[in-house]
């Protein structure tokens, strides 16, 4: 048993908690990268963009990986807002207003002339995608701002691929109990915010995929 464990018998339990939290953070980041790549495919197909997919680099730090995701999501958000501005200019105000409150079921019920008008400007699927993402633009903002917030902790500089080993090594050097408690507190606070925002982000992208697949069947 390490001397630090003899001096501070609560350290092994704290160490295990920090390791579990670090692993959860890594899994959330992996899921968010996958969700972002799904969104990239959708935006490239329907909004005629050419964003490349992002890759979680296990040789890079948490901060470096978060920066990659933040940059791409911001680019997607800018593209969506750009297309939305084009729709606003090309459509009659009344039609644009209807579009802002439209759902998939609304599109099915709209008269042929309305669908034809939309199609002249862009594909119906594109209009639906922009409408949905503009309604949920705050979700894109939330995921990037939350990523930015978690970069203030001690784990921001930890290399993803060596996450557990590095954290264990770092923690073994923390003989003082309060440092372990600080690390655990930082993880808990970051995950408490990052967890729900990540789930909301992934759910929104999944819903977009379902909506567009449904549209193709119509």
N, C-alpha and C positions, 0 to 999 in steps of 0.2 A: 504494500500500500504506500502511496506517495506521502511524503512528509506533510504536504499541504492538506491531504485528506485526514491525517491524524490530528492536525491542528484545527481543522475545520471539517468536522464529520458530515456536514451538510453539503459539502462540495460535490461529491459524486452524483448526488441526485440533481443538483443544479447543472452540472456538466451535461448530464443526459438530457435534461430539458432544453438546454441551449442547442444541443446537437439536433434534437427532434424539430425544434423551431427552424433551424437552418435548413433542414431537409424539406420542411413544408414550404419555406420561402422558395427554394429551388424548384419544387414541383409546380408551384403557382406560376413562376416565371416561364417554365416550359409550356404550361397550358396556355399562357397568354401569348407566347410566341406562335404557337400553333393556331390560335384564334386569329391573330393578326395576319398570318399567312393565308388563312381562309378568306379574310376580308380583302386582302390584296388580290386574290384570284377573282373575287366578285367585282371589285372596282375596276380591275383591268379589263374584264370582259364586258361590263355594261357601261362603263364611263370612258372607255377607250384610253386608259392610262397605261403606263408601262413600268409600274413599280416592281422592283425585284423583291423576292422573298427575303426574309431576315432569318438568320441562323444563330442559335444560342451557342456562343463560343465558350467551351468549357475551359479554355486556357486564359480567358479574360476574366476580369473582376465583375462583381455584381453591378458596380457602377457603369462599367463599359457596356455591359449587356443592356442595362436599363436605358442608357443613352441611345443605343441602336433602336430600341423599340419606340422610345419617345419621339425620335426623329421621324420614323416611318409613319407613326400614327398621326403626327402633326401634318405630314405631307398629304396623307389621305384626307384628313379633315379639310385641309385647304382646297383639295380637288373637289370634294363634295360641295363646299361652299361656292366654289367657282361655277360649277354646273348649275347649282341652284340659282345663282345670279343670272345665268344665261336663260334659264327657264322663265324667270321673273320678267326679263326683258322681252322675250319672244311671245309669251302667252298674254292673252287679255287678262286684266286684273281679276275679273270675276272667275275665270278659269284657273288662274294661279291660286286664288284663295280656296277654291274647291279642292284643288290638288293638295294643299297643305293639310286639309282635314280628311283626306281620303285614306281608306284602308283597302285591303285586297277585295273584300266583299263589295265595297263601293265601286271599284273598278268593274266588277262583274255586272253591277246594276246600271252603270252609266250608259246613256244612249250612245248609239253608234257614232253620231256626229262628234261627241266629246272625245271618244277614243281615237277617232280619225284625226282630230285636232292635235291631240297629244302626240300621235304617231308622226305627224308632219314635223314636229320639233325634235322628237327623240322617240326611241322605243318605249313602249309602255313599261317594260321591266326597268328601264333606266329611270323613268320618272318615279316609279314606285320606290326604287332603291334610294334615290336622292331624297324623296319625301320622308321615307322611314328614317334615314340617317340624320336628316336635319331635325326631325322630331326628337331624336336621341343623341344629338350632338354633344350633350352634356356628359354622356357616357364616355365618349372619346376623350373629352377634357378631363374627366375624373381619373381615367386610367393613367394618363400621362402625368397629371399633377401628383397622384399618389405614388407613382414610380419615383418622381423627383423627391418626394418627402422621405422615402425610405433610404435615400442615399446619404442621409445625415448620420447614420449609425455606424458602429464599429465594423459591421459586416459589409459595408459598401466597397471596401478595398480587398475583400477576400476573393480569391480566384474560385470561380464556379466549380471547375473540375476537381479541385482539391478541397472543397468546402469543408467536409467533415474533418479531414486530417489537419487542415490548417487551424480550424477552430479548436480542436482538441489540443494541438500544440500551444496555441495562444492561451488557452484556458489553464493548461498545466503551469504556465508561467505566472498566472494570477493567484498568488498565494493569499492575498487579501480577499476575504469573503465578499466585501462590498463590490469588488470589480466583477465578480461572477454575477452578483445580483443586478448590477447595472447592465451587463450584457443581456441577461435574461429579460429585464424590463424593456430594453430597446427592441428586442425581437417581438415581445408580446404586443407592444404598442404598434409596431410596424405591421404585424400580421393582422391585428384587430381592424386596421383600416384597409389593408391591401386585400384581405380575403374577400369581403363582400363586394368590393369594387371589381375585383377580378371575375367573380362569378357573374356579376351584372354585365360586364363587358362580353364575356364568353357567351352568355345567354342571348344578348342582343344580336351578335353575329350569327348564332345558330338560327335565330328567328328570321333573319334576312335570307339565309340559305333556304329555309323552308318556304318562305314567301315566293322566292324566285323560282324554285322547283315547281311550285304549284302553278305559277303563271305559265310555265312552259307547257303544262298539260292542257291549258285552256285553249 
